[in-house]
Amino acid sequence: MRAMRRQDRKLELADVREILTKGDYGTLSTVTPDGAPYGVPISYAYDEETNAVYMHCTAEGGQKIDNILANPNACFTVVTDVETLPEKFSTRYRSVVLFGKVEIVEGVERKKFGLKLLAKKYSPAFEEKGLKYIDSAVDSVHVLKLSVAEAAGKGRR
């Protein structure tokens, strides 16, 4: 990855992890089998221990799965704390760009791990109900894991 041009806006690793934990959604960018870019907004959960982003989608597949099977390289972006500054023709923000490889998680327990992270992030008050839902849905979804190889955070305060 090229060095960040605006070093004065570079964020520390702690900020990167906070943004990944706090963000509501991210954009997963992959490459189609014929080489075209493809980006899709998606819910996710970041696991600091494995330095990975977990996502899910239907097991029926689609463009995202076709792309990952053809080429697992991906980029994932998250933006938080956005405030438009019209009088300055600018924006306050914090963002993260991740690069890595996406895998389709195999094995029920590994899939459940990713799904539990998602349930904990988006439905923390419904843990018991979430665990039952995961048990009933685990075979009908793909769990995707983006293992982070490189990360960069940038912001304007």
GUDOTOR-557282 format. One line per field, with one value per residue: residue number from 1; residue in three letters; x, y, z of N, C-alpha, C, O in turn. Coordinates in nm, 2 decimals, padded with zeros to 4 digits, always signed. Layout:
BEGIN
i: [NUM / ...]
aa: [Ala / ...]
nu: [X / ...]
nv: [Y / ...]
nw: [Z / ...]
cau: [X / ...]
cav: [Y / ...]
caw: [Z / ...]
cu: [X / ...]
cv: [Y / ...]
cw: [Z / ...]
ou: [X / ...]
ov: [Y / ...]
ow: [Z / ...]
! end
This chain:
BEGIN
i: [1 / 2 / 3 / 4 / 5 / 6 / 7 / 8 / 9 / 10 / 11 / 12 / 13 / 14 / 15 / 16 / 17 / 18 / 19 / 20 / 21 / 22 / 23 / 24 / 25 / 26 / 27 / 28 / 29 / 30 / 31 / 32 / 33 / 34 / 35 / 36 / 37 / 38 / 39 / 40 / 41 / 42 / 43 / 44 / 45 / 46 / 47 / 48 / 49 / 50 / 51 / 52 / 53 / 54 / 55 / 56 / 57 / 58 / 59 / 60 / 61 / 62 / 63 / 64 / 65 / 66 / 67 / 68 / 69 / 70 / 71 / 72 / 73 / 74 / 75 / 76 / 77 / 78 / 79 / 80 / 81 / 82 / 83 / 84 / 85 / 86 / 87 / 88 / 89 / 90 / 91 / 92 / 93 / 94 / 95 / 96 / 97 / 98 / 99 / 100 / 101 / 102 / 103 / 104 / 105 / 106 / 107 / 108 / 109 / 110 / 111 / 112 / 113 / 114 / 115 / 116 / 117 / 118 / 119 / 120 / 121 / 122 / 123 / 124 / 125 / 126 / 127 / 128 / 129 / 130 / 131 / 132 / 133 / 134 / 135 / 136 / 137 / 138 / 139 / 140 / 141 / 142 / 143 / 144 / 145 / 146 / 147 / 148 / 149 / 150 / 151 / 152 / 153 / 154 / 155 / 156 / 157]
aa: [Met / Arg / Ala / Met / Arg / Arg / Gln / Asp / Arg / Lys / Leu / Glu / Leu / Ala / Asp / Val / Arg / Glu / Ile / Leu / Thr / Lys / Gly / Asp / Tyr / Gly / Thr / Leu / Ser / Thr / Val / Thr / Pro / Asp / Gly / Ala / Pro / Tyr / Gly / Val / Pro / Ile / Ser / Tyr / Ala / Tyr / Asp / Glu / Glu / Thr / Asn / Ala / Val / Tyr / Met / His / Cys / Thr / Ala / Glu / Gly / Gly / Gln / Lys / Ile / Asp / Asn / Ile / Leu / Ala / Asn / Pro / Asn / Ala / Cys / Phe / Thr / Val / Val / Thr / Asp / Val / Glu / Thr / Leu / Pro / Glu / Lys / Phe / Ser / Thr / Arg / Tyr / Arg / Ser / Val / Val / Leu / Phe / Gly / Lys / Val / Glu / Ile / Val / Glu / Gly / Val / Glu / Arg / Lys / Lys / Phe / Gly / Leu / Lys / Leu / Leu / Ala / Lys / Lys / Tyr / Ser / Pro / Ala / Phe / Glu / Glu / Lys / Gly / Leu / Lys / Tyr / Ile / Asp / Ser / Ala / Val / Asp / Ser / Val / His / Val / Leu / Lys / Leu / Ser / Val / Ala / Glu / Ala / Ala / Gly / Lys / Gly / Arg / Arg]
nu: [+00.09 / +00.05 / +00.22 / +00.06 / -00.05 / -00.12 / +00.02 / -00.03 / -00.29 / -00.30 / -00.40 / -00.36 / -00.30 / -00.47 / -00.69 / -00.77 / -00.86 / -01.07 / -01.25 / -01.31 / -01.44 / -01.66 / -01.79 / -02.09 / -02.14 / -01.95 / -01.77 / -01.72 / -01.49 / -01.43 / -01.30 / -01.44 / -01.46 / -01.39 / -01.23 / -01.34 / -01.41 / -01.59 / -01.80 / -01.96 / -02.19 / -02.19 / -02.28 / -02.08 / -01.84 / -01.57 / -01.29 / -01.06 / -00.88 / -00.81 / -00.75 / -00.93 / -01.21 / -01.55 / -01.82 / -02.14 / -02.35 / -02.61 / -02.62 / -02.68 / -02.53 / -02.38 / -02.28 / -02.07 / -01.97 / -01.89 / -01.69 / -01.50 / -01.43 / -01.30 / -01.09 / -00.94 / -00.84 / -00.91 / -01.05 / -01.15 / -01.36 / -01.43 / -01.62 / -01.66 / -01.80 / -01.88 / -01.90 / -02.04 / -01.89 / -02.00 / -01.93 / -01.66 / -01.62 / -01.57 / -01.52 / -01.55 / -01.42 / -01.35 / -01.17 / -01.11 / -00.91 / -00.88 / -00.67 / -00.66 / -00.71 / -01.01 / -01.19 / -01.42 / -01.57 / -01.53 / -01.68 / -01.89 / -01.86 / -01.66 / -01.80 / -02.01 / -01.87 / -01.81 / -02.07 / -02.17 / -02.01 / -02.12 / -02.39 / -02.35 / -02.25 / -02.46 / -02.70 / -02.69 / -02.86 / -03.01 / -02.90 / -02.95 / -03.17 / -03.04 / -02.84 / -03.00 / -03.11 / -02.88 / -02.81 / -03.02 / -02.98 / -02.73 / -02.66 / -02.76 / -02.62 / -02.33 / -02.03 / -01.80 / -01.46 / -01.23 / -00.90 / -00.69 / -00.43 / -00.30 / -00.35 / -00.49 / -00.55 / -00.73 / -00.81 / -00.99 / -01.01]
nv: [-00.12 / +00.22 / +00.49 / +00.71 / +01.02 / +01.26 / +01.29 / +01.43 / +01.37 / +01.11 / +00.83 / +00.68 / +00.33 / +00.26 / +00.43 / +00.33 / +00.08 / +00.15 / +00.28 / +00.07 / -00.09 / +00.07 / +00.15 / +00.15 / +00.02 / -00.12 / -00.09 / -00.34 / -00.42 / -00.59 / -00.78 / -00.85 / -01.16 / -01.09 / -00.87 / -00.63 / -00.36 / -00.40 / -00.30 / -00.32 / -00.21 / -00.33 / -00.51 / -00.57 / -00.72 / -00.65 / -00.83 / -00.80 / -00.97 / -01.17 / -01.00 / -00.95 / -00.91 / -00.99 / -01.10 / -01.16 / -01.35 / -01.46 / -01.82 / -01.88 / -01.75 / -01.51 / -01.21 / -01.12 / -01.35 / -01.50 / -01.33 / -01.35 / -01.62 / -01.63 / -01.44 / -01.37 / -01.13 / -00.82 / -00.51 / -00.31 / -00.06 / +00.18 / +00.45 / +00.69 / +00.93 / +01.16 / +01.49 / +01.74 / +02.04 / +02.30 / +02.57 / +02.56 / +02.41 / +02.14 / +01.84 / +01.68 / +01.38 / +01.03 / +00.76 / +00.43 / +00.21 / -00.11 / -00.38 / -00.71 / -01.06 / -01.24 / -01.50 / -01.77 / -01.89 / -02.21 / -02.49 / -02.55 / -02.45 / -02.25 / -02.08 / -02.01 / -01.86 / -01.62 / -01.53 / -01.50 / -01.28 / -01.08 / -01.08 / -01.00 / -00.74 / -00.61 / -00.68 / -00.67 / -00.68 / -00.91 / -01.16 / -01.44 / -01.51 / -01.45 / -01.65 / -01.87 / -01.81 / -01.81 / -02.08 / -02.19 / -02.07 / -02.11 / -02.29 / -02.18 / -01.96 / -01.78 / -01.72 / -01.47 / -01.40 / -01.15 / -01.13 / -00.92 / -00.76 / -00.52 / -00.20 / +00.13 / +00.44 / +00.74 / +01.09 / +01.39 / +01.64]
nw: [+00.00 / -00.07 / +00.09 / +00.32 / +00.21 / +00.35 / +00.62 / +00.85 / +00.92 / +00.98 / +01.18 / +01.50 / +01.59 / +01.80 / +01.76 / +01.51 / +01.58 / +01.75 / +01.57 / +01.40 / +01.58 / +01.66 / +01.42 / +01.22 / +00.97 / +00.70 / +00.38 / +00.16 / -00.07 / -00.37 / -00.64 / -00.96 / -01.14 / -01.40 / -01.37 / -01.29 / -01.06 / -00.75 / -00.50 / -00.19 / +00.06 / +00.40 / +00.69 / +00.98 / +01.21 / +01.41 / +01.52 / +01.76 / +01.87 / +01.68 / +01.47 / +01.26 / +01.03 / +01.04 / +00.85 / +00.71 / +00.47 / +00.25 / +00.20 / -00.05 / -00.22 / -00.46 / -00.63 / -00.47 / -00.34 / -00.57 / -00.65 / -00.44 / -00.45 / -00.69 / -00.65 / -00.36 / -00.26 / -00.10 / -00.01 / +00.27 / +00.40 / +00.66 / +00.79 / +01.03 / +01.27 / +01.12 / +01.01 / +00.84 / +00.71 / +00.59 / +00.56 / +00.54 / +00.32 / +00.36 / +00.56 / +00.87 / +01.00 / +01.07 / +00.95 / +00.83 / +00.63 / +00.52 / +00.41 / +00.28 / +00.28 / +00.20 / +00.33 / +00.30 / +00.56 / +00.70 / +00.87 / +01.14 / +01.41 / +01.38 / +01.20 / +01.37 / +01.56 / +01.43 / +01.37 / +01.63 / +01.71 / +01.54 / +01.63 / +01.90 / +01.86 / +01.72 / +01.84 / +02.13 / +02.36 / +02.33 / +02.37 / +02.44 / +02.27 / +02.03 / +02.02 / +01.98 / +01.73 / +01.57 / +01.59 / +01.44 / +01.19 / +01.10 / +00.89 / +00.67 / +00.59 / +00.47 / +00.63 / +00.63 / +00.65 / +00.68 / +00.69 / +00.83 / +00.66 / +00.62 / +00.75 / +00.76 / +00.92 / +00.90 / +00.96 / +01.02 / +01.24]
cau: [+00.00 / +00.13 / +00.22 / -00.04 / +00.00 / -00.15 / +00.06 / -00.09 / -00.42 / -00.28 / -00.45 / -00.29 / -00.36 / -00.58 / -00.80 / -00.82 / -00.94 / -01.19 / -01.33 / -01.36 / -01.54 / -01.77 / -01.86 / -02.22 / -02.12 / -01.84 / -01.79 / -01.63 / -01.46 / -01.36 / -01.28 / -01.51 / -01.38 / -01.34 / -01.14 / -01.41 / -01.43 / -01.72 / -01.81 / -02.10 / -02.20 / -02.22 / -02.27 / -01.96 / -01.79 / -01.43 / -01.24 / -00.93 / -00.78 / -00.77 / -00.73 / -01.01 / -01.34 / -01.64 / -01.94 / -02.22 / -02.44 / -02.68 / -02.54 / -02.71 / -02.42 / -02.41 / -02.16 / -01.97 / -01.91 / -01.82 / -01.56 / -01.41 / -01.39 / -01.21 / -00.98 / -00.98 / -00.79 / -01.02 / -01.04 / -01.27 / -01.35 / -01.53 / -01.61 / -01.74 / -01.78 / -01.88 / -01.97 / -02.02 / -01.85 / -02.03 / -01.87 / -01.52 / -01.62 / -01.49 / -01.58 / -01.47 / -01.44 / -01.25 / -01.19 / -01.01 / -00.90 / -00.81 / -00.65 / -00.64 / -00.78 / -01.14 / -01.22 / -01.55 / -01.54 / -01.58 / -01.70 / -02.00 / -01.81 / -01.60 / -01.91 / -02.09 / -01.79 / -01.83 / -02.21 / -02.18 / -01.96 / -02.22 / -02.50 / -02.31 / -02.24 / -02.58 / -02.82 / -02.64 / -02.96 / -03.09 / -02.80 / -03.01 / -03.25 / -02.95 / -02.78 / -03.10 / -03.12 / -02.76 / -02.82 / -03.12 / -02.95 / -02.59 / -02.64 / -02.82 / -02.55 / -02.19 / -01.96 / -01.68 / -01.36 / -01.13 / -00.79 / -00.62 / -00.28 / -00.26 / -00.46 / -00.45 / -00.66 / -00.71 / -00.91 / -00.99 / -01.08]
cav: [+00.00 / +00.35 / +00.57 / +00.81 / +01.15 / +01.35 / +01.23 / +01.50 / +01.32 / +00.97 / +00.79 / +00.57 / +00.20 / +00.26 / +00.49 / +00.24 / -00.03 / +00.21 / +00.30 / -00.06 / -00.14 / +00.16 / +00.17 / +00.08 / -00.07 / -00.09 / -00.12 / -00.45 / -00.40 / -00.70 / -00.77 / -00.95 / -01.25 / -01.03 / -00.77 / -00.50 / -00.34 / -00.43 / -00.26 / -00.33 / -00.19 / -00.46 / -00.51 / -00.64 / -00.72 / -00.66 / -00.91 / -00.75 / -01.08 / -01.23 / -00.89 / -00.99 / -00.85 / -01.09 / -01.05 / -01.28 / -01.33 / -01.59 / -01.93 / -01.90 / -01.69 / -01.39 / -01.15 / -01.11 / -01.48 / -01.53 / -01.26 / -01.40 / -01.75 / -01.60 / -01.36 / -01.34 / -01.00 / -00.73 / -00.38 / -00.28 / +00.07 / +00.22 / +00.59 / +00.73 / +01.07 / +01.25 / +01.62 / +01.83 / +02.17 / +02.37 / +02.70 / +02.54 / +02.32 / +02.02 / +01.74 / +01.62 / +01.24 / +00.94 / +00.65 / +00.32 / +00.13 / -00.24 / -00.47 / -00.84 / -01.17 / -01.28 / -01.64 / -01.82 / -01.97 / -02.35 / -02.55 / -02.49 / -02.37 / -02.13 / -01.99 / -01.96 / -01.76 / -01.50 / -01.49 / -01.45 / -01.15 / -01.00 / -01.07 / -00.92 / -00.61 / -00.54 / -00.71 / -00.71 / -00.71 / -01.03 / -01.27 / -01.58 / -01.52 / -01.45 / -01.78 / -01.97 / -01.77 / -01.86 / -02.23 / -02.22 / -02.01 / -02.13 / -02.37 / -02.10 / -01.84 / -01.79 / -01.63 / -01.43 / -01.35 / -01.07 / -01.13 / -00.79 / -00.76 / -00.38 / -00.11 / +00.27 / +00.52 / +00.88 / +01.17 / +01.53 / +01.68]
caw: [+00.00 / -00.08 / +00.21 / +00.33 / +00.17 / +00.46 / +00.75 / +00.97 / +00.95 / +01.01 / +01.31 / +01.57 / +01.59 / +01.90 / +01.69 / +01.41 / +01.65 / +01.80 / +01.46 / +01.36 / +01.68 / +01.67 / +01.30 / +01.20 / +00.86 / +00.62 / +00.24 / +00.12 / -00.22 / -00.42 / -00.79 / -01.03 / -01.22 / -01.53 / -01.33 / -01.26 / -00.91 / -00.69 / -00.36 / -00.13 / +00.20 / +00.47 / +00.84 / +01.01 / +01.34 / +01.42 / +01.63 / +01.78 / +01.90 / +01.55 / +01.38 / +01.14 / +01.02 / +01.01 / +00.78 / +00.67 / +00.36 / +00.23 / +00.15 / -00.19 / -00.30 / -00.53 / -00.69 / -00.36 / -00.32 / -00.69 / -00.66 / -00.34 / -00.49 / -00.80 / -00.61 / -00.22 / -00.22 / -00.07 / +00.07 / +00.35 / +00.46 / +00.76 / +00.82 / +01.15 / +01.32 / +01.00 / +01.03 / +00.72 / +00.74 / +00.47 / +00.54 / +00.51 / +00.21 / +00.41 / +00.64 / +00.98 / +00.98 / +01.10 / +00.86 / +00.82 / +00.51 / +00.55 / +00.30 / +00.32 / +00.20 / +00.25 / +00.32 / +00.33 / +00.68 / +00.70 / +01.00 / +01.22 / +01.52 / +01.33 / +01.15 / +01.49 / +01.62 / +01.35 / +01.39 / +01.77 / +01.71 / +01.48 / +01.72 / +02.02 / +01.82 / +01.67 / +01.93 / +02.26 / +02.46 / +02.30 / +02.36 / +02.44 / +02.15 / +01.92 / +02.01 / +01.92 / +01.59 / +01.51 / +01.57 / +01.33 / +01.06 / +01.06 / +00.77 / +00.56 / +00.56 / +00.46 / +00.72 / +00.57 / +00.74 / +00.62 / +00.78 / +00.80 / +00.64 / +00.63 / +00.80 / +00.77 / +00.97 / +00.87 / +01.02 / +01.03 / +01.36]
cu: [+00.09 / +00.12 / +00.12 / +00.02 / -00.01 / -00.11 / +00.01 / -00.23 / -00.42 / -00.33 / -00.37 / -00.37 / -00.48 / -00.71 / -00.86 / -00.91 / -01.07 / -01.29 / -01.39 / -01.46 / -01.67 / -01.85 / -01.99 / -02.21 / -02.00 / -01.87 / -01.68 / -01.61 / -01.38 / -01.35 / -01.36 / -01.42 / -01.32 / -01.26 / -01.21 / -01.42 / -01.57 / -01.72 / -01.95 / -02.09 / -02.25 / -02.20 / -02.15 / -01.93 / -01.64 / -01.39 / -01.09 / -00.83 / -00.73 / -00.73 / -00.80 / -01.15 / -01.43 / -01.77 / -02.02 / -02.31 / -02.51 / -02.59 / -02.58 / -02.61 / -02.47 / -02.28 / -02.04 / -01.89 / -01.84 / -01.69 / -01.46 / -01.35 / -01.28 / -01.08 / -01.01 / -00.92 / -00.91 / -00.97 / -01.16 / -01.25 / -01.46 / -01.51 / -01.71 / -01.72 / -01.79 / -01.96 / -01.94 / -01.99 / -01.88 / -01.95 / -01.72 / -01.51 / -01.54 / -01.58 / -01.49 / -01.51 / -01.33 / -01.27 / -01.08 / -01.02 / -00.82 / -00.78 / -00.62 / -00.70 / -00.90 / -01.15 / -01.36 / -01.52 / -01.61 / -01.59 / -01.80 / -01.95 / -01.74 / -01.70 / -01.98 / -02.00 / -01.81 / -01.97 / -02.23 / -02.12 / -02.06 / -02.34 / -02.47 / -02.30 / -02.37 / -02.70 / -02.77 / -02.74 / -03.04 / -02.99 / -02.86 / -03.09 / -03.15 / -02.88 / -02.87 / -03.11 / -03.00 / -02.77 / -02.92 / -03.07 / -02.81 / -02.57 / -02.69 / -02.74 / -02.40 / -02.14 / -01.83 / -01.59 / -01.25 / -01.01 / -00.71 / -00.47 / -00.22 / -00.38 / -00.41 / -00.58 / -00.63 / -00.83 / -00.89 / -01.07 / -01.14]
cv: [+00.12 / +00.42 / +00.68 / +00.95 / +01.25 / +01.29 / +01.30 / +01.45 / +01.17 / +00.94 / +00.68 / +00.44 / +00.19 / +00.32 / +00.40 / +00.13 / +00.03 / +00.23 / +00.17 / -00.12 / -00.06 / +00.17 / +00.09 / -00.02 / -00.03 / -00.12 / -00.23 / -00.43 / -00.52 / -00.68 / -00.88 / -01.04 / -01.19 / -00.90 / -00.63 / -00.49 / -00.36 / -00.39 / -00.27 / -00.30 / -00.31 / -00.44 / -00.60 / -00.64 / -00.73 / -00.74 / -00.87 / -00.86 / -01.15 / -01.13 / -00.92 / -00.92 / -00.97 / -01.03 / -01.18 / -01.24 / -01.46 / -01.69 / -01.95 / -01.83 / -01.56 / -01.34 / -01.15 / -01.24 / -01.52 / -01.46 / -01.32 / -01.54 / -01.73 / -01.53 / -01.32 / -01.20 / -00.90 / -00.61 / -00.36 / -00.15 / +00.10 / +00.37 / +00.62 / +00.88 / +01.17 / +01.37 / +01.70 / +01.97 / +02.26 / +02.50 / +02.68 / +02.45 / +02.19 / +01.94 / +01.70 / +01.47 / +01.16 / +00.81 / +00.55 / +00.25 / +00.01 / -00.31 / -00.61 / -00.94 / -01.21 / -01.43 / -01.67 / -01.92 / -02.11 / -02.40 / -02.47 / -02.40 / -02.24 / -02.03 / -01.93 / -01.85 / -01.63 / -01.45 / -01.44 / -01.31 / -01.05 / -00.97 / -00.98 / -00.77 / -00.54 / -00.57 / -00.75 / -00.74 / -00.84 / -01.15 / -01.41 / -01.60 / -01.52 / -01.58 / -01.88 / -01.94 / -01.82 / -02.01 / -02.26 / -02.17 / -02.04 / -02.20 / -02.29 / -01.98 / -01.87 / -01.69 / -01.60 / -01.37 / -01.28 / -01.06 / -01.01 / -00.80 / -00.62 / -00.30 / +00.04 / +00.35 / +00.67 / +00.96 / +01.31 / +01.57 / +01.82]
cw: [+00.00 / +00.05 / +00.20 / +00.30 / +00.28 / +00.59 / +00.87 / +01.00 / +00.98 / +01.16 / +01.37 / +01.56 / +01.69 / +01.84 / +01.58 / +01.47 / +01.70 / +01.69 / +01.41 / +01.46 / +01.68 / +01.54 / +01.28 / +01.08 / +00.79 / +00.47 / +00.21 / -00.03 / -00.26 / -00.57 / -00.85 / -01.10 / -01.35 / -01.50 / -01.30 / -01.11 / -00.87 / -00.55 / -00.31 / +00.02 / +00.28 / +00.62 / +00.87 / +01.16 / +01.34 / +01.54 / +01.65 / +01.80 / +01.78 / +01.44 / +01.25 / +01.15 / +00.98 / +00.95 / +00.75 / +00.55 / +00.34 / +00.17 / +00.00 / -00.28 / -00.37 / -00.58 / -00.59 / -00.35 / -00.45 / -00.70 / -00.56 / -00.38 / -00.61 / -00.75 / -00.46 / -00.18 / -00.20 / +00.00 / +00.14 / +00.41 / +00.55 / +00.78 / +00.94 / +01.18 / +01.21 / +01.04 / +00.91 / +00.77 / +00.62 / +00.45 / +00.51 / +00.38 / +00.24 / +00.50 / +00.75 / +00.97 / +01.05 / +01.01 / +00.87 / +00.69 / +00.55 / +00.42 / +00.36 / +00.23 / +00.27 / +00.23 / +00.36 / +00.44 / +00.67 / +00.84 / +01.08 / +01.33 / +01.48 / +01.27 / +01.27 / +01.56 / +01.56 / +01.37 / +01.53 / +01.78 / +01.66 / +01.57 / +01.84 / +01.98 / +01.79 / +01.76 / +02.07 / +02.37 / +02.44 / +02.28 / +02.35 / +02.31 / +02.03 / +01.91 / +01.95 / +01.77 / +01.52 / +01.49 / +01.46 / +01.20 / +01.02 / +00.93 / +00.65 / +00.52 / +00.54 / +00.56 / +00.65 / +00.67 / +00.66 / +00.72 / +00.74 / +00.78 / +00.65 / +00.67 / +00.80 / +00.82 / +00.94 / +00.93 / +01.01 / +01.15 / +01.35]
ou: [+00.19 / +00.02 / +00.09 / +00.12 / +00.09 / -00.20 / +00.00 / -00.28 / -00.52 / -00.29 / -00.31 / -00.49 / -00.58 / -00.82 / -00.98 / -01.01 / -01.18 / -01.41 / -01.51 / -01.56 / -01.78 / -01.97 / -02.00 / -02.27 / -01.94 / -01.98 / -01.56 / -01.71 / -01.27 / -01.38 / -01.35 / -01.30 / -01.22 / -01.23 / -01.14 / -01.43 / -01.66 / -01.65 / -02.04 / -02.01 / -02.33 / -02.11 / -02.11 / -01.99 / -01.59 / -01.44 / -01.01 / -00.71 / -00.61 / -00.69 / -00.74 / -01.20 / -01.40 / -01.82 / -01.97 / -02.34 / -02.48 / -02.50 / -02.51 / -02.61 / -02.57 / -02.18 / -01.93 / -01.77 / -01.73 / -01.59 / -01.34 / -01.23 / -01.19 / -00.97 / -01.09 / -00.96 / -01.00 / -00.86 / -01.27 / -01.15 / -01.57 / -01.40 / -01.82 / -01.64 / -01.70 / -02.07 / -01.82 / -02.06 / -01.78 / -01.91 / -01.65 / -01.39 / -01.45 / -01.70 / -01.37 / -01.62 / -01.22 / -01.39 / -00.97 / -01.13 / -00.71 / -00.86 / -00.56 / -00.75 / -00.91 / -01.12 / -01.42 / -01.46 / -01.72 / -01.52 / -01.80 / -02.00 / -01.76 / -01.69 / -02.01 / -02.06 / -01.83 / -01.99 / -02.31 / -02.18 / -02.07 / -02.38 / -02.55 / -02.33 / -02.40 / -02.80 / -02.81 / -02.71 / -03.13 / -03.01 / -02.83 / -03.07 / -03.18 / -02.86 / -02.83 / -03.12 / -03.01 / -02.73 / -02.89 / -03.12 / -02.77 / -02.47 / -02.67 / -02.78 / -02.35 / -02.19 / -01.76 / -01.63 / -01.18 / -01.02 / -00.67 / -00.40 / -00.11 / -00.49 / -00.29 / -00.69 / -00.51 / -00.94 / -00.77 / -01.19 / -01.20]
ov: [+00.13 / +00.41 / +00.74 / +00.99 / +01.33 / +01.25 / +01.24 / +01.49 / +01.10 / +01.01 / +00.60 / +00.44 / +00.13 / +00.27 / +00.39 / +00.11 / -00.04 / +00.20 / +00.16 / -00.19 / -00.11 / +00.19 / -00.03 / -00.13 / +00.07 / -00.17 / -00.20 / -00.44 / -00.56 / -00.57 / -01.00 / -01.01 / -01.23 / -00.83 / -00.54 / -00.59 / -00.34 / -00.46 / -00.23 / -00.35 / -00.38 / -00.37 / -00.69 / -00.56 / -00.82 / -00.71 / -00.91 / -00.85 / -01.18 / -01.16 / -00.92 / -00.89 / -01.04 / -00.93 / -01.29 / -01.12 / -01.56 / -01.66 / -02.03 / -01.85 / -01.51 / -01.41 / -01.18 / -01.25 / -01.58 / -01.52 / -01.33 / -01.56 / -01.81 / -01.56 / -01.23 / -01.16 / -00.90 / -00.60 / -00.38 / -00.11 / +00.05 / +00.42 / +00.57 / +00.95 / +01.26 / +01.37 / +01.74 / +02.02 / +02.29 / +02.53 / +02.78 / +02.41 / +02.15 / +01.96 / +01.68 / +01.44 / +01.22 / +00.77 / +00.58 / +00.23 / +00.02 / -00.30 / -00.62 / -00.91 / -01.22 / -01.48 / -01.60 / -02.03 / -02.12 / -02.36 / -02.35 / -02.29 / -02.14 / -01.91 / -01.81 / -01.75 / -01.53 / -01.33 / -01.35 / -01.22 / -00.94 / -00.86 / -00.90 / -00.69 / -00.43 / -00.50 / -00.86 / -00.82 / -00.87 / -01.22 / -01.49 / -01.71 / -01.60 / -01.63 / -01.97 / -02.03 / -01.87 / -02.05 / -02.36 / -02.22 / -02.01 / -02.18 / -02.33 / -01.90 / -01.98 / -01.58 / -01.69 / -01.30 / -01.34 / -01.00 / -00.99 / -00.85 / -00.61 / -00.32 / +00.06 / +00.33 / +00.71 / +00.91 / +01.36 / +01.54 / +01.87]
ow: [+00.07 / +00.12 / +00.10 / +00.35 / +00.31 / +00.67 / +00.98 / +01.11 / +01.00 / +01.25 / +01.29 / +01.54 / +01.66 / +01.86 / +01.57 / +01.42 / +01.69 / +01.70 / +01.38 / +01.41 / +01.70 / +01.55 / +01.33 / +01.08 / +00.81 / +00.44 / +00.22 / -00.11 / -00.20 / -00.62 / -00.81 / -01.13 / -01.40 / -01.59 / -01.27 / -01.04 / -00.95 / -00.47 / -00.38 / +00.09 / +00.23 / +00.66 / +00.79 / +01.24 / +01.27 / +01.65 / +01.57 / +01.76 / +01.77 / +01.34 / +01.14 / +01.26 / +00.88 / +01.00 / +00.77 / +00.52 / +00.40 / +00.09 / -00.07 / -00.40 / -00.34 / -00.58 / -00.63 / -00.35 / -00.44 / -00.74 / -00.60 / -00.36 / -00.62 / -00.81 / -00.44 / -00.06 / -00.29 / +00.06 / +00.09 / +00.47 / +00.54 / +00.79 / +00.94 / +01.11 / +01.21 / +01.10 / +00.89 / +00.86 / +00.55 / +00.34 / +00.47 / +00.35 / +00.16 / +00.51 / +00.73 / +00.94 / +01.08 / +01.00 / +00.92 / +00.64 / +00.60 / +00.32 / +00.46 / +00.12 / +00.40 / +00.12 / +00.44 / +00.42 / +00.63 / +00.93 / +01.09 / +01.35 / +01.54 / +01.29 / +01.27 / +01.61 / +01.63 / +01.39 / +01.55 / +01.85 / +01.71 / +01.59 / +01.89 / +02.06 / +01.84 / +01.75 / +02.11 / +02.46 / +02.52 / +02.18 / +02.26 / +02.25 / +01.93 / +01.79 / +01.87 / +01.69 / +01.41 / +01.38 / +01.38 / +01.09 / +00.90 / +00.86 / +00.53 / +00.44 / +00.58 / +00.58 / +00.61 / +00.76 / +00.58 / +00.82 / +00.62 / +00.87 / +00.70 / +00.63 / +00.84 / +00.78 / +00.94 / +00.94 / +00.99 / +01.15 / +01.44]
! end
